[in-house]
Structure formats: C-alpha cells, structure tokens
C-alpha cells in the first residue's frame, strides 16, 4: 500500500466526488488549488454542468477516461457507495477528505486492493510534501498562509519589512499559483 504522499505524487487525474459550486467551501477551494498545481481535476456532482473549467460528470461511471484517484467531499455515510463505485470502475486509490471516516469504506477498499486515505486533506498533504505537477521548482511559500485563504493584494509596512515584504509581495503576485482568479 502506498502512503498519502506516494498516492498523490503518482496521480495525475483526480475525480472529485462532491465538488462544490460554492467558492467558499473546501469542496471548491481544495480542488481548485490542486488544479492550479497541475493536477487534472474531474468534478463529479449531479447538480452542476461545469466547475474549474471542466465538464462535470454525474457519477464516476460516467467519466470517459482513466482516473488515478477519487477524492471524496461527501458525508461519511456516502463513502461506502463512492468506494464501491470506484472499485467497479477500476480506480486504484480513494481519498476521503478531512473529518470523513468510514470503517466499512476502508474495508471495501482494502479488500479490493485499493490504496485508501481517510480523514486527511489532500491540499495539506500536497503542501507538506511540496508536491506539484507543474514544471519547474515547487513553491516555497506555502507555509506563509493557511490553505483555505485565497491571497489578495497585500500592503504591509514594517521597519524591517524587506524580507517580510518580499514574501507578501510574492504571495500576492499575479503569478502565484494560489492567487484567486477573481482578483
């Protein structure tokens, strides 16, 4: 069994079950961040048509291409059905987001030989491992601000603000991968 970092490093295409249209929810911000770091995100939501610039599918079975990882943003009670569907379509790994735990889903995934992660945020694991699918060096400023906050234009003055200002300047710059597209 691969660990969380290995699963993420080996995955290029992530189906996000429960991806949200609400830009204030983690089920929107986390997949958007993963996409900005180079992962192909395929949203799964029966109530949306497009998210993150991608076509939304109603179920895992509707996705017409191979998926490396299923990231689940649904209540624990739905996890069993999602894992069964992942097994049925041949996805090699399932990741239940933070605070989602299901012993039955874990059992089904393990018996089917799937790699399985639960109760962990995929974006946090990405940042901790400094993982990216983008060419070039990974971004070293991930630790400067929480993952759920979208950077905005920041002005700061401080007597010794040279180093601090440089960090803020980079985190708020247009080319930073966590910069909100809305700004």
BAZA-714636 format. One line per 4 residues: their letters; for each residue x, y, z of C-alpha. Coordinates in nm, 3 decimals. Each point is the difference from the previous one (the first is absolute). Example, Ala and Ser with C-alpha at 12.3 -4.5 7.8 and 13.67 -1.06 7.14 Angstrom:
! residues 2
as> 1.230,-0.450,0.780; 0.137,0.344,-0.066
END
This chain:
! residues 183
xxxx> 0.000,0.000,0.000; 0.126,0.345,-0.092; -0.006,0.278,0.258; -0.189,0.327,-0.054
xxxx> 0.300,0.183,-0.148; 0.073,-0.286,-0.242; -0.362,-0.021,-0.111; -0.009,0.371,-0.073
xxxx> 0.339,0.003,-0.173; -0.103,-0.293,-0.223; -0.340,0.148,-0.093; -0.053,0.233,-0.295
xxxx> -0.381,-0.016,-0.035; -0.219,0.051,0.307; -0.378,-0.047,-0.005; -0.155,0.215,0.273
xxxx> -0.328,-0.147,0.124; -0.206,0.274,0.162; 0.183,0.290,-0.166; -0.188,0.318,0.089
xxxx> -0.111,0.303,-0.200; 0.035,0.214,0.316; 0.343,0.169,-0.010; -0.007,0.033,0.380
xxxx> -0.009,-0.374,0.065; 0.304,-0.228,0.027; -0.166,-0.225,-0.262; 0.067,0.286,-0.242
xxxx> 0.320,0.162,0.128; 0.196,-0.323,0.049; -0.058,-0.141,-0.352; 0.064,0.346,-0.147
xxxx> 0.334,0.012,0.182; 0.094,-0.349,-0.118; -0.082,0.106,-0.356; 0.222,0.308,0.034
xxxx> 0.284,-0.229,0.102; -0.041,-0.206,-0.316; -0.235,-0.289,0.083; -0.281,-0.069,-0.247
xxxx> -0.322,0.036,0.197; -0.318,-0.174,-0.115; -0.295,0.123,0.209; -0.281,-0.241,0.090
xxxx> -0.324,0.170,0.106; -0.352,-0.081,-0.120; -0.106,0.367,0.031; 0.263,0.184,-0.205
xxxx> 0.105,0.008,-0.365; 0.344,0.163,0.021; 0.247,0.063,0.282; 0.365,0.109,-0.013
xxxx> -0.037,0.035,-0.377; -0.073,-0.374,-0.028; -0.312,-0.194,-0.094; -0.174,-0.140,0.309
xxxx> -0.105,-0.365,0.003; -0.294,-0.141,0.191; 0.188,-0.308,0.122; 0.340,-0.168,-0.021
xxxx> -0.144,-0.246,-0.252; -0.075,0.289,-0.238; 0.364,0.115,-0.022; 0.133,-0.109,-0.343
xxxx> 0.370,-0.014,0.091; 0.220,-0.173,0.257; 0.012,0.157,0.347; 0.297,-0.043,0.234
xxxx> -0.165,0.113,0.323; -0.349,0.070,0.134; -0.009,0.287,0.252; -0.321,-0.008,0.205
xxxx> -0.177,0.309,0.138; -0.318,-0.178,0.110; -0.128,-0.099,0.345; 0.141,-0.319,0.150
xxxx> -0.334,-0.172,-0.062; 0.052,0.040,-0.376; 0.360,-0.126,0.003; -0.094,-0.369,-0.028
xxxx> -0.191,0.056,-0.325; 0.279,0.218,-0.142; 0.261,-0.266,0.080; -0.216,-0.272,-0.156
xxxx> -0.032,0.210,-0.315; 0.377,0.064,-0.003; 0.062,-0.375,0.024; -0.250,-0.065,-0.280
xxxx> 0.167,0.244,-0.242; 0.355,-0.103,0.091; 0.135,0.309,0.174; 0.315,-0.102,0.192
xxxx> -0.031,0.243,0.295; -0.265,0.173,0.212; 0.059,0.300,0.227; -0.263,0.111,0.254
xxxx> 0.049,0.362,0.101; 0.059,0.133,0.350; -0.261,-0.115,0.257; -0.138,-0.270,-0.230
xxxx> 0.052,-0.346,0.152; -0.171,-0.326,-0.093; 0.110,-0.341,0.125; -0.222,-0.170,-0.258
xxxx> 0.140,0.207,-0.288; 0.352,-0.079,0.124; -0.081,-0.372,0.013; -0.144,-0.004,-0.353
xxxx> 0.296,0.195,-0.141; 0.256,-0.218,0.178; -0.164,-0.326,-0.109; -0.006,0.126,-0.360
xxxx> 0.369,0.095,0.016; -0.054,0.375,-0.027; 0.232,0.249,0.167; -0.209,0.182,0.258
xxxx> 0.037,0.322,0.198; -0.259,0.146,0.236; -0.032,0.299,0.231; 0.279,0.193,-0.174
xxxx> -0.009,0.305,-0.224; 0.154,-0.058,-0.340; 0.107,0.366,-0.025; 0.180,-0.014,0.334
xxxx> 0.183,-0.316,-0.109; 0.092,0.173,-0.325; 0.144,0.297,0.189; 0.181,-0.212,0.261
xxxx> 0.161,-0.209,-0.273; 0.059,0.311,-0.216; -0.156,-0.197,-0.283; -0.087,0.149,-0.335
xxxx> -0.060,-0.131,-0.349; 0.113,0.330,-0.151; 0.338,0.023,-0.170; 0.273,0.177,0.196
xxxx> 0.063,0.037,0.372; -0.281,-0.036,0.251; -0.109,0.313,0.180; 0.173,0.054,0.333
xxxx> -0.248,0.246,0.152; -0.283,-0.246,0.068; 0.057,0.025,0.374; -0.053,0.378,0.012
xxxx> -0.379,-0.014,0.005; -0.278,-0.253,0.057; -0.109,-0.201,-0.303; -0.363,0.104,0.024
xxxx> 0.076,0.373,-0.033; 0.017,0.133,-0.352; 0.283,0.254,-0.023; -0.097,0.357,-0.078
xxxx> 0.199,0.314,-0.063; 0.188,0.068,0.322; 0.164,0.320,0.114; 0.218,-0.017,0.308
xxxx> 0.250,0.238,0.150; 0.247,-0.090,0.269; 0.335,0.141,0.112; 0.178,-0.315,-0.112
xxxx> -0.251,-0.090,-0.270; 0.247,-0.093,-0.269; -0.022,-0.379,0.048; -0.362,0.005,0.115
xxxx> -0.101,0.233,-0.281; 0.169,-0.225,-0.253; -0.202,-0.297,0.121; -0.323,0.193,-0.011
xxxx> 0.086,0.142,-0.338; 0.051,-0.349,-0.142; -0.311,-0.149,0.161; -0.216,0.279,-0.142
xxxx> 0.159,0.010,-0.344; -0.192,-0.093,-0.312; 0.216,-0.304,-0.071; -0.043,-0.164,0.340
xxxx> -0.189,-0.331,-0.043; -0.243,0.069,0.285; -0.098,0.343,-0.128; -0.375,0.032,-0.037
xxx> -0.111,0.028,-0.361; -0.270,0.246,0.111; 0.254,0.269,0.094
END
